[in-house]
Amino acid sequence: MSDLSAPITNPSNFRDLAANVRSVPIRPHVLFRSDHLGALDVQDARQIQALGVRRVLDFRGVDERATAVCALPQVQVHSLAIEPTIVQVLAELVDAGERLGEADVVRHMQDTYRGFVRTSSHRFAEFFRLLLESDDPTVFHCTAGKDRTGFAAALVLHALGATRDEVMQDYLLTNQRLKPPAYVWRGLEPHVAQVLWGVQPEFLQASLDAIDQDYGGLDAYLREGLSVGAAERERLHALYRR
């Protein structure tokens, strides 16, 4: 088993989910979150393989997967497709001639995160069903590894007993890790596009607020929305905690 002492540069947002959690003993080198695995060079692929990764859980939509097929050999890839609605929404607004500012992008990002709860919970339920099958070393990811992946990471960390501060710390680490694309997203000024390619506490909080409104809290959402009740939480602890 290797480690991450030599940083993986591509994908830039690849990291061990246990790395920044101190309140509970989450097993290292078992759950990894990442941006997509479709542009790996040989060295990065070898490093990820050396971690023992056997399973990849991919939240990308159909076109995203087709244009950047997983380049990690000898793994089982599971598609948990959630289409990236934020891109379509912003493109339609720009094409209609709207000049978007930072606050507009924040608002639409918050809508996206509410959608994770209100339209995509079945995908996150599938995600947990797969995690409950075995503790095979696993990478879960979307394209940038920040939104769909960030929400999934928050759910897993909470289910494993991490504090709210640790959940948010892991979420915001994307801003230090993720390399933004070289191009400027069409129709957006650079400072506005920067909002799209980062994360903010307000994004994740929008999903948590939706959970509170619809379910009465994260524990109830796990139980009622994702079928992760007491027995499943106990098994998650057995699989992913030391």
Beta strands, then each sheet from edge to edge (+ up, - down):
strand 1: 15-16
strand 2: 31-34
strand 3: 55-58
strand 4: 76-79
strand 5: 138-141
sheet 1: 1+ 2- 5- 3- 4-
end
